[in-house]
Amino acid sequence: MKITFYGHACLGIQVNDVHILVDPFISGNPKAAHVDIKTIKADFILLTHAHQDHILDVEAIVKRTDAVIVSNYEIASHYGAKGFQFHPMNHGGSWDFEFGTVKYVNAIHTSSFPDGSYGGQPGGFVIESEHKNIYIAGDTALTMDMKLIPMRTKLDLAILPIGSNFTMDVDDAIIASDFVQCDKVLGYHFDTFGYIEINHEEAKRKFFDANKDLMLLEIGESIEL
């Protein structure tokens, strides 16, 4: 499994020959100006919620790639009504896709489209692939529901928001990593706006002191599990 950070909360995940894109917000992010969305591959697009900073580039990418949009019922149906391929889910539900099993799990946040219309309830995704399992928390507060995840899935990586203000901060993310029983964490949803700027070295030190590994990737950088 290869994971590429495209800035903010956007991730590219490659499982064998399948390309999954999560929460595409690239063209509106000045820090990702060097990323050309016309070159990004996507067979599936996973959307955690409907806020603009998570869906901005969905339509442009889907029109080029014909990717299947996977999200909660309201978001998936919204794009289905536009003629795009979609797969609706809801909290607690799982589905076996060609790249692995996806479970839509709880997140504590809000979810509305840029025009203010209802975007269902926000969520995160647990992906169980052939060899590696990951948790993509989405935008969320720290929640006791995270403790349910390791009861079903042993994680190899937890992808957690750490920017505070709109989501968890670094300290809550450390607790979240305890809850999901995964000490290897990829931080995201930080530095994009003034509200969510963080001190990188301090964040890494806090995780190190807790005997955990926090990875903060540069935009465009990848890791392999």
N, C-alpha and C positions, 0 to 999 in steps of 0.2 A: 504494500500500500504506500503510495506516494502522496504527500499532502503539500500543497503550495498555498502560501499566504498572499492574497491579492489586496490586502489592506482592509482596515476596519473589521468587518465580520465576514468577509468574503473568502471562501476557501475553494481550491480545486482539489479534488480527491480522485486519484487514479487507482482502480482496483483491476489488475490485469489489463485488459484492453478497454475497460469501461471508464468513462470520464463523468464525474459528478461535480456539479458546481453548487456551492452553498451561498445563499444570500448575496447575489451580485450587485454590489454598489461600487463601481469603479470609475465610470466617466464623471461622476460628481465629486470625486475625491481628489483634490489637488495633489495629495501625496502619492497617488497612484497614476500620475499623468504619463508615466513611461510605460504603462500597461495598455496594450492595444486589445480591446475587447473583440476585435474582428479575428484575432488569432486564438482565442480561447475555445477549447473543445468542450462540448457538453452533450452527453447522452441523457442525463437527468439533471434537473435543477431542484434542489431542496430549499424550501423557504420556511424559516422559523416563525415569521410573523409578517405583517403587511406594511410596516413603516417604510418610508421612502428610502432610508439609508440601508435597506435590506432587499429592495425589489427594483431599484431604479433601472437597471440594465436588463431585466428579465426579457422584455419583449424584443429588444434588439437582438439579443443572443438567441432566443427561441426561433425567431424568424429565419435566422441563418442556419441553425443546427437542428431544428425540429425536435428539440429535447422534450422529455416528459417532465412536467412540473408536478412535484410532490409536496403537498402541504396540507394544512387543515382543510376541512370541507369547504369553508367559505372562500378561502384564497384560491384553492384549486378550481373551484367552480367558477370563480371570477374570471380566471384565465381560460377555462373551458368555454365560457360564453363568447370569448373572443376567437374561438376556433383553434386553440392550441391543445395539444395532447396533455392530459392531466391525470393524476391519481390522487383522489381525496383520502385523507386519513383523519383520525381524531385521537385524543389522548388515551393511551393504554393499548392502542391497536398496533399490530405488526403486519408486515407484508414481506414475502420473499421475492426480492427482485433478482435480476441476473447477477448482480454484484454482491448480494448478501441480503440479510434480513434487516429491515428498518423498523424501529419502534418509535412512535411519536410519544414523547413524555412531557410531563408538566414543566412549565416555566411560569414565573411570576413577573408579569410585565403588562403592557397594553398592546393593542394591535388594531390599528386603523389605517386605511389607505390614505394616500396624500390628500384626497378630496374630503376626508373625514368619514367616509363610509365604513361600515363595520367589516373588520378583517378577522372575525373569529377570535378564538383564544390563542395566545402565543404558546409556543412549545419548543422542545429541543428534540434531538434525534440520537438514538443509540443505533449504531451500525455494527452488525456482526458479519464480518466477511469470512472468507475461508480460513485465513490465518491470523487476522488481527481484529480487535474490537475497539471501537472508539465511541466517545460520548461528546456530542456537540450541544452545549448547553443553550445556545441562543442567548438573547437578552433576558437576564433573569436576576432576581434577588437570590440570596441564599435561602434554600428551602429544605425542610425535612424530607420532602419527597425524593430528594437525591439519594437518601439511604436505601430506597427500594431498588435502585439500579444494580448494585452488586449482589443482590439476592438472586438475580437472574443471569447477570453477565459479568464476567471477569474482564475488566478493561485493560487495554494496553496504553491508552492515551485518553486524557480528559481535556477537552478544548473549552476553556472557561473565559467569560468576560472579566476584565480586571480594571476597567477605567473609572469605576465609581460613578456617582451622580445619577446616571440612568440605569446602572446595573450594580452588581457586586463590585467591591473593591478588592485589593490584593489580599487583605486580611481575611475577608469572607471567602475568597477563592481558596485559600489554604484550608479553611474549614470544609469547604465543598469537596476538596480533594480527599479529605478524611472520610466524608460521607460516602463518596463513590468508591473509596478504597483504591485510589490510583494516585501514585506519587509522581507520575510523569505528566506534566501539564503544559499545554500550549496556550499561551495567553492571547486574547484578542479583544476587539472592541476597546481600543485605547488610542490616544494621541490624535485621532482624526479631527476632533474639535477641541477648543480650549477647555470645555467642560470636563473632558476625559483624558487630559494629559497626565502622564505619570512619570515618576522617577524610575528609570529602568534598573539602575544598579541597586537601588533600595528594594525594589520589588524582587529582584533575583536573590538578594541577600536574605530577605524574609523567608523565601521558599527554602533556601539553602539551610538556614538556621532551623527550619522545621523538618530537615532531612528529606526535602523534596526537590525536584528538578523543574524549574520554570524556563521554558523556551520562549523567546521573543524574536520572531523572525523579521527580517527586512522584507519589504514588499517585493514580491517576485521570488523570494527564497523558498526552498522546499526542504522537506525532511522525508526520510523513508523509514517505515516501520517494518 
